[in-house]
């Protein structure tokens, strides 16, 4: 028996648990892709698996629906792999450790992968059930959505005949998404020179932060560990002499980093007790600033004995710290058209030191294309001042709102039948693959929705069992209504 055995809908939770047994982080999707192909073969369904491991599975219309317009059911198979520092799970080979408490599913010490494993589970459960009424289905499960929508960007959509698409990649039951931001991953490359330096090597750590999704949670005021490390380093540089050895933080550009650390070497005879006093001041300041959002933030320093170490030279150290202090971060503008909607933002998700540079990797988002491009140019100009450059990847367009939407009308009416009131129609400050599909399929009519999930992209990620059931019933009714 599985951990989720007995939960309803039975097939949905069966397939979801099966998915959690298969490693499927971004860039590690071959095994889950092959699992989907195996499912299609077992159920005698036509399928396509491309070189990237995207999978399309086709199912004929139910009796009486042969003349109805076909529909795409779409989600992505990769998950964000984040874990607590003391968690020993190896995402490349281990199953997730599922838990169910008071009707809430989570994974012990790690992300759950409900984003977007629940879409895959819904799709497989539909394909596996011949009693569900539906038009012809084109189930599209993409790879590497979490690192720039790479699978959707390169997917050949010519085999798809549908002009309607149900995207299941949202985390709030009762909300139908009809528009989303465009975005890209932008990386500022700051070159560094290194030299042998004698002194006391120490490691500065800022951790204990909540983290979160850099799109939908960018407006919650949560601290960015990489930015806080920059603040501490700049403050230290005003009172003490040191050189950076490395600075590293965060794992995903689209996740607000929960921890960041800098290795540095202080000049000989530096008063480390005075350093710790300075850090205690920062610790107190951060706890005060983020008492509501990141009450567990912590600044700490560990030091080792004096010896010679290879570190950044003084100029490189200064440029990296200047970058951390001055490169833009967070919300840049709010929408004047939709109250409460973030229009443009960026998140410094990853800091990574190599032999030759420090790379600042950002998730850049905007629902206004010109603002997105302007923000990239801002990064480019600042990178030049730091002696570096900027590169981009995974750029995707915004998904613009359609005034007339047959699919949305059907989904609204179905929602009212099930819930007794209208759903909320919203735009979201996050990237959805709907924008890429809309750019590839002329006239595409798309809606995104999903069950309640919280703290996605963090080890606190959870999914509500009852919401999964209600959302399943809603999806089944929507499909039956597309006649």
C-alpha positions as CSV (number, residue, x, y, z in Angstrom):
1,X,0.0,0.0,0.0
2,X,1.1,3.5,-0.8
3,X,1.2,6.5,1.5
4,X,-1.7,8.0,-0.5
5,X,-3.8,4.8,-0.8
6,X,-7.4,5.4,0.2
7,X,-7.4,9.1,-0.8
8,X,-9.9,10.2,-3.3
9,X,-9.8,10.5,-6.3
10,X,-8.1,7.2,-6.1
11,X,-6.5,7.2,-9.6
12,X,-5.2,10.7,-9.3
13,X,-3.4,10.0,-6.0
14,X,-2.2,6.7,-7.3
15,X,-0.5,8.3,-10.3
16,X,0.8,11.2,-8.2
17,X,2.5,8.8,-5.8
18,X,4.0,6.9,-8.7
19,X,5.4,10.1,-10.0
20,X,7.0,10.9,-6.7
21,X,8.9,7.6,-6.8
22,X,10.6,8.7,-10.1
23,X,13.4,11.3,-10.0
24,X,12.2,14.2,-12.2
25,X,14.0,17.4,-11.4
26,X,14.6,19.9,-14.2
27,X,17.2,18.5,-16.7
28,X,16.6,15.0,-15.3
29,X,13.3,14.1,-17.0
30,X,14.2,11.0,-19.1
31,X,12.9,8.5,-16.6
32,X,9.6,10.3,-16.0
33,X,9.2,10.9,-19.8
34,X,9.8,7.1,-20.4
35,X,7.2,6.4,-17.7
36,X,4.6,8.4,-19.6
37,X,5.5,6.6,-22.8
38,X,5.1,3.3,-21.1
39,X,1.7,4.4,-19.8
40,X,0.6,5.3,-23.4
41,X,1.8,2.0,-24.7
42,X,0.1,0.0,-22.0
43,X,-3.2,1.8,-22.7
44,X,-2.8,1.6,-26.5
45,X,-2.8,5.3,-26.9
46,X,-1.0,7.1,-29.7
47,X,2.0,9.2,-28.4
48,X,4.9,11.3,-29.4
49,X,8.1,11.6,-27.4
50,X,10.5,14.2,-28.9
51,X,14.3,14.5,-28.4
52,X,13.9,16.8,-25.4
53,X,11.6,14.2,-23.7
54,X,8.4,16.2,-24.1
55,X,5.5,13.8,-24.4
56,X,2.2,14.1,-26.2
57,X,-0.5,11.5,-25.7
58,X,-3.7,11.4,-27.8
59,X,-7.1,9.9,-26.9
60,X,-10.1,9.7,-29.1
61,X,-13.3,11.5,-28.2
62,X,-16.0,9.7,-26.1
63,X,-19.1,8.5,-27.8
64,X,-21.3,11.5,-28.7
65,X,-18.3,13.9,-28.6
66,X,-16.9,13.0,-32.0
67,X,-17.9,16.3,-33.5
68,X,-16.8,18.4,-30.6
69,X,-13.6,20.5,-30.8
70,X,-10.6,18.8,-29.4
71,X,-8.8,20.1,-26.3
72,X,-5.3,20.1,-25.0
73,X,-4.6,19.2,-21.4
74,X,-1.2,20.6,-20.5
75,X,1.3,20.6,-17.7
76,X,5.0,20.0,-17.1
77,X,6.8,16.9,-15.8
78,X,9.8,18.5,-14.1
79,X,9.9,19.7,-10.5
80,X,11.9,22.2,-8.4
81,X,14.3,20.2,-6.2
82,X,14.8,22.0,-2.9
83,X,15.5,20.4,0.4
84,X,16.4,21.3,4.0
85,X,20.0,21.4,4.9
86,X,19.8,18.3,7.1
87,X,17.8,16.2,4.5
88,X,19.8,13.3,3.0
89,X,17.6,12.7,0.0
90,X,19.4,12.5,-3.3
91,X,17.0,13.9,-5.9
92,X,18.9,12.0,-8.7
93,X,17.9,8.6,-7.4
94,X,15.6,8.7,-4.3
95,X,11.8,8.7,-4.0
96,X,10.2,11.6,-2.2
97,X,9.1,10.8,1.4
98,X,5.4,11.6,1.4
99,X,3.4,12.6,4.4
100,X,-0.3,13.2,5.0
101,X,-1.3,15.2,8.0
102,X,-4.8,16.6,8.5
103,X,-5.7,16.4,4.9
104,X,-2.5,18.0,3.7
105,X,0.2,16.2,1.6
106,X,3.8,17.2,1.9
107,X,7.2,15.6,1.4
108,X,9.5,15.3,4.4
109,X,12.4,17.7,4.1
110,X,11.9,18.4,0.4
111,X,9.7,20.0,-2.2
112,X,6.7,17.9,-3.0
113,X,6.5,18.4,-6.8
114,X,2.8,19.2,-6.7
115,X,4.0,21.9,-9.1
116,X,3.4,20.3,-11.5
117,X,3.0,16.6,-10.7
118,X,-0.6,17.1,-10.0
119,X,-1.2,18.0,-13.6
120,X,0.4,14.8,-14.8
121,X,-1.6,12.8,-12.3
122,X,-4.9,14.4,-13.4
123,X,-4.0,13.8,-17.1
124,X,-3.1,10.1,-16.6
125,X,-6.2,9.5,-14.5
126,X,-8.4,11.0,-17.3
127,X,-6.6,8.9,-19.9
128,X,-7.0,5.8,-17.8
129,X,-10.8,6.2,-17.3
130,X,-13.1,5.4,-20.2
131,X,-16.2,6.4,-18.3
132,X,-15.2,10.1,-18.3
133,X,-16.9,12.0,-21.1
134,X,-14.7,14.3,-23.2
135,X,-13.9,15.5,-26.7
136,X,-10.7,14.3,-28.4
137,X,-7.8,14.9,-26.1
138,X,-4.2,16.0,-26.7
139,X,-2.3,15.6,-23.5
140,X,0.9,17.6,-23.6
141,X,3.5,17.2,-20.8
142,X,6.6,19.3,-21.2
143,X,10.1,19.2,-19.7
144,X,12.2,21.9,-18.0
145,X,9.4,24.4,-17.4
146,X,11.0,25.4,-14.1
147,X,14.3,26.5,-15.7
148,X,12.9,28.7,-18.5
149,X,10.1,26.7,-20.1
150,X,12.7,25.1,-22.4
151,X,10.5,22.1,-23.3
152,X,7.5,24.2,-24.4
153,X,9.8,26.7,-26.2
154,X,11.2,23.9,-28.5
155,X,8.1,21.8,-28.8
156,X,6.9,21.1,-32.3
157,X,3.2,21.9,-32.1
158,X,2.3,21.0,-35.6
159,X,0.8,17.6,-34.6
160,X,-1.6,19.4,-32.3
161,X,-5.0,20.2,-33.9
162,X,-6.7,21.8,-30.8
163,X,-7.5,25.5,-30.5
164,X,-8.4,25.2,-26.8
165,X,-6.0,24.4,-24.0
166,X,-6.5,23.6,-20.3
167,X,-3.3,24.3,-18.4
168,X,-3.1,22.8,-14.9
169,X,-0.2,24.7,-13.4
170,X,-1.9,27.1,-10.9
171,X,-2.0,26.8,-7.1
172,X,-5.2,28.5,-6.0
173,X,-8.6,26.7,-6.2
174,X,-11.4,29.0,-7.4
175,X,-9.1,31.2,-9.5
176,X,-9.1,30.9,-13.3
177,X,-6.0,32.5,-14.8
178,X,-6.4,34.2,-18.2
179,X,-3.1,36.1,-18.5
180,X,0.5,35.8,-17.2
181,X,3.8,37.6,-17.3
182,X,6.6,37.0,-19.8
183,X,10.1,36.4,-18.6
184,X,13.6,35.2,-19.1
185,X,16.7,34.1,-17.1
186,X,19.3,36.8,-17.2
187,X,22.8,36.2,-15.8
188,X,25.3,38.9,-15.0
189,X,28.8,37.7,-15.3
190,X,31.4,39.6,-13.2
191,X,35.0,38.4,-14.0
192,X,37.3,38.0,-11.1
193,X,41.1,37.8,-10.7
194,X,42.6,35.7,-7.9
195,X,45.8,35.8,-5.9
196,X,47.4,34.2,-2.9
197,X,46.5,36.1,0.3
198,X,47.5,35.4,3.9
199,X,45.0,35.9,6.6
200,X,42.2,34.3,8.6
201,X,39.7,32.5,6.4
202,X,36.1,32.7,7.5
203,X,32.6,31.7,6.3
204,X,29.7,34.1,6.5
205,X,26.3,32.5,6.3
206,X,22.8,34.1,6.0
207,X,20.1,31.5,6.3
208,X,16.8,30.6,7.9
209,X,14.7,32.5,5.4
210,X,11.3,31.4,4.1
211,X,12.1,31.5,0.4
212,X,9.3,31.0,-2.1
213,X,8.2,31.3,-5.7
214,X,9.8,34.3,-7.3
215,X,6.7,35.1,-9.3
216,X,3.6,34.7,-7.2
217,X,5.3,35.3,-3.9
218,X,7.6,38.2,-5.0
219,X,5.0,40.6,-3.4
220,X,5.1,39.0,0.0
221,X,8.1,41.0,1.2
222,X,10.3,38.0,1.9
223,X,14.0,38.5,2.2
224,X,16.5,37.4,-0.5
225,X,19.5,35.7,1.1
226,X,21.8,36.7,-1.7
227,X,20.9,40.4,-1.2
228,X,21.4,40.1,2.6
229,X,24.8,38.6,2.2
230,X,25.7,41.6,-0.1
231,X,24.5,44.0,2.6
232,X,26.6,42.3,5.3
233,X,29.7,42.2,3.1
234,X,29.4,45.9,2.2
235,X,29.0,46.8,5.9
236,X,32.0,44.7,6.9
237,X,34.1,46.3,4.1
238,X,33.6,49.7,5.7
239,X,35.2,48.6,8.9
240,X,37.5,45.6,8.1
241,X,40.0,44.6,5.5
242,X,39.2,41.3,3.7
243,X,39.1,39.6,0.3
244,X,36.4,37.3,-1.0
245,X,37.2,33.7,-1.7
246,X,33.7,32.8,-3.0
247,X,30.1,33.8,-2.7
248,X,27.3,31.2,-3.4
249,X,23.6,31.1,-2.7
250,X,20.4,29.8,-4.0
251,X,19.6,26.8,-6.3
252,X,17.0,28.1,-8.8
253,X,16.7,31.5,-10.4
254,X,12.9,31.3,-10.0
255,X,13.0,30.6,-6.3
256,X,13.7,33.2,-3.7
257,X,16.9,32.0,-2.1
258,X,16.6,30.8,1.5
259,X,20.4,30.7,2.3
260,X,23.6,32.3,1.0
261,X,27.2,32.2,2.1
262,X,30.5,34.0,1.4
263,X,33.9,32.7,2.1
264,X,36.4,35.5,2.9
265,X,39.9,36.0,4.2
266,X,40.4,38.7,6.7
267,X,43.7,40.6,6.9
268,X,46.1,39.2,9.6
269,X,45.4,40.4,13.1
270,X,41.8,41.3,12.4
271,X,39.8,41.6,15.6
272,X,37.3,38.8,14.9
273,X,35.4,39.6,18.0
274,X,34.7,43.1,16.6
275,X,33.6,41.4,13.4
276,X,31.1,39.3,15.3
277,X,29.7,42.3,17.0
278,X,29.1,43.9,13.6
279,X,27.4,40.7,12.4
280,X,25.2,40.7,15.5
281,X,24.0,44.1,14.6
282,X,23.1,42.9,11.1
283,X,21.4,39.8,12.6
284,X,19.3,42.1,14.9
285,X,18.5,44.5,12.0
286,X,17.3,41.7,9.7
287,X,15.2,40.1,12.4
288,X,13.5,43.4,12.9
289,X,13.1,44.2,9.2
290,X,11.7,40.8,8.4
291,X,10.0,39.9,11.7
292,X,6.7,39.2,9.8
293,X,8.1,37.3,6.8
294,X,11.4,35.8,7.9
295,X,11.5,35.7,11.6
296,X,14.1,32.9,11.6
297,X,16.7,34.7,9.6
298,X,20.2,34.2,11.0
299,X,23.6,35.7,10.3
300,X,26.6,33.7,11.5
301,X,30.4,33.5,11.0
302,X,32.8,30.6,11.4
303,X,36.5,31.2,11.3
304,X,39.6,29.0,11.0
305,X,43.2,29.6,11.7
306,X,45.4,31.9,9.7
307,X,47.0,30.5,6.5
308,X,47.5,31.4,2.8
309,X,44.5,31.1,0.6
310,X,43.6,31.8,-3.1
311,X,41.2,34.7,-3.0
312,X,39.8,37.5,-5.2
313,X,42.1,40.4,-5.5
314,X,41.0,43.7,-4.0
315,X,39.4,45.1,-7.1
316,X,37.4,41.9,-7.8
317,X,36.2,41.8,-4.2
318,X,35.0,45.4,-4.5
319,X,33.2,44.9,-7.8
320,X,31.4,41.8,-6.6
321,X,30.2,43.5,-3.4
322,X,29.2,46.6,-5.4
323,X,27.2,44.4,-7.7
324,X,25.4,42.8,-4.8
325,X,24.6,46.2,-3.3
326,X,23.5,47.9,-6.5
327,X,22.0,45.5,-9.0
328,X,18.2,45.8,-9.0
329,X,16.0,43.3,-7.1
330,X,12.4,42.6,-6.4
331,X,9.3,44.5,-7.6
332,X,10.1,47.2,-10.1
333,X,6.5,48.3,-11.0
334,X,2.9,47.5,-10.3
335,X,0.1,47.3,-12.9
336,X,-2.1,50.4,-13.3
337,X,-4.8,48.2,-15.0
338,X,-5.2,45.3,-12.5
339,X,-5.2,46.2,-8.9
340,X,-2.6,44.4,-6.8
341,X,-0.8,42.8,-9.8
342,X,2.9,43.0,-10.0
343,X,3.9,44.2,-13.4
344,X,7.7,43.9,-13.5
345,X,10.1,42.2,-11.1
346,X,13.4,40.3,-10.9
347,X,14.8,37.8,-8.5
348,X,18.4,37.1,-7.8
349,X,18.0,33.4,-7.4
350,X,21.5,32.1,-7.8
351,X,25.0,33.4,-6.9
352,X,27.7,31.1,-8.2
353,X,31.5,31.5,-8.0
354,X,33.7,29.7,-10.6
355,X,37.4,29.9,-11.3
356,X,37.0,33.0,-13.4
357,X,33.8,34.8,-12.4
358,X,30.8,35.3,-10.1
359,X,27.5,34.7,-11.9
360,X,24.4,36.5,-10.7
361,X,21.4,34.6,-12.2
362,X,18.1,36.4,-12.2
363,X,14.5,35.5,-13.1
364,X,13.2,38.5,-14.9
365,X,9.4,38.9,-15.3
366,X,7.0,41.4,-16.8
367,X,3.5,41.6,-18.3
368,X,4.8,44.5,-20.5
369,X,7.4,43.4,-23.1
370,X,9.1,46.8,-23.3
371,X,9.6,46.9,-19.5
372,X,11.1,43.4,-19.6
373,X,13.6,44.4,-22.2
374,X,14.4,47.6,-20.4
375,X,15.2,45.7,-17.2
376,X,17.5,43.5,-19.2
377,X,19.3,46.5,-20.6
378,X,19.6,47.9,-17.1
379,X,21.3,44.7,-16.0
380,X,23.5,45.0,-19.1
381,X,24.6,48.5,-18.4
382,X,25.4,47.8,-14.8
383,X,27.3,44.7,-15.8
384,X,29.5,46.8,-18.0
385,X,30.2,49.1,-15.0
386,X,31.3,46.0,-13.1
387,X,33.6,45.0,-15.9
388,X,31.3,42.1,-17.0
389,X,28.5,41.3,-19.3
390,X,25.0,39.8,-19.3
391,X,23.5,36.8,-21.1
392,X,20.0,35.5,-21.3
393,X,18.2,32.2,-21.9
394,X,14.7,30.7,-21.8
395,X,12.9,33.9,-22.8
396,X,9.2,33.4,-23.1
397,X,6.3,35.8,-24.1
398,X,3.6,37.2,-21.9
399,X,0.2,35.5,-22.3
400,X,-2.3,38.3,-23.1
401,X,-5.9,38.4,-22.0
402,X,-8.5,37.5,-24.5
403,X,-11.8,39.3,-24.3
404,X,-13.7,36.5,-26.0
405,X,-13.0,33.0,-24.8
406,X,-15.4,30.1,-25.4
407,X,-13.3,27.9,-23.1
408,X,-13.4,30.4,-20.2
409,X,-17.2,30.7,-20.6
410,X,-17.6,27.0,-20.3
411,X,-15.3,26.8,-17.3
412,X,-17.1,29.7,-15.6
413,X,-20.5,28.0,-16.1
414,X,-19.2,24.7,-14.9
415,X,-17.6,26.4,-11.8
416,X,-20.9,28.0,-10.9
417,X,-22.7,24.6,-11.1
418,X,-20.2,23.0,-8.8
419,X,-19.4,25.8,-6.3
420,X,-22.5,28.0,-6.4
421,X,-20.7,31.2,-7.2
422,X,-18.5,32.7,-9.9
423,X,-14.8,32.0,-10.0
424,X,-12.2,34.7,-9.9
425,X,-10.7,35.6,-13.2
426,X,-7.1,36.8,-12.7
427,X,-3.8,37.5,-14.3
428,X,-0.6,36.2,-12.6
429,X,2.9,37.6,-12.2
430,X,4.5,34.3,-13.0
431,X,5.4,32.5,-16.2
432,X,3.0,29.9,-17.6
433,X,3.5,27.9,-20.7
434,X,0.3,29.3,-22.1
435,X,2.2,32.2,-23.5
436,X,4.5,30.0,-25.5
437,X,1.7,27.8,-26.8
438,X,-0.4,30.9,-27.7
439,X,2.5,32.1,-29.8
440,X,2.8,28.8,-31.6
441,X,-0.9,28.0,-32.1
442,X,-2.8,30.7,-33.8
443,X,-6.0,31.6,-32.1
444,X,-5.4,29.4,-29.1
445,X,-8.0,29.8,-26.3
446,X,-6.4,28.9,-23.0
447,X,-7.2,28.9,-19.3
448,X,-5.1,27.8,-16.3
449,X,-6.3,26.5,-13.0
450,X,-5.4,24.0,-10.3
451,X,-5.9,22.9,-6.7
452,X,-4.7,24.6,-3.6
453,X,-1.0,24.3,-3.0
454,X,1.2,26.4,-0.7
455,X,4.9,27.3,-0.5
456,X,5.8,25.7,-3.9
457,X,9.5,25.7,-4.7
458,X,10.3,25.3,-1.0
459,X,10.7,22.3,1.3
460,X,7.4,23.5,3.0
461,X,5.4,22.8,-0.2
462,X,2.0,21.2,0.5
463,X,-1.1,20.2,-1.3
464,X,-4.7,20.1,0.0
465,X,-6.4,16.7,-0.5
466,X,-9.9,18.0,-0.5
467,X,-9.0,20.7,-3.0
468,X,-7.5,18.1,-5.3
469,X,-10.8,16.2,-5.2
470,X,-13.0,19.2,-5.8
471,X,-10.7,20.4,-8.7
472,X,-10.8,16.9,-10.2
473,X,-14.6,16.9,-10.1
474,X,-14.6,20.3,-11.7
475,X,-12.2,19.2,-14.5
476,X,-14.3,16.2,-15.3
477,X,-17.4,18.4,-15.6
478,X,-15.6,20.9,-17.8
479,X,-14.6,18.2,-20.2
480,X,-18.1,16.8,-20.3
481,X,-19.4,20.3,-21.0
482,X,-17.1,20.8,-24.1
483,X,-19.6,19.1,-26.4
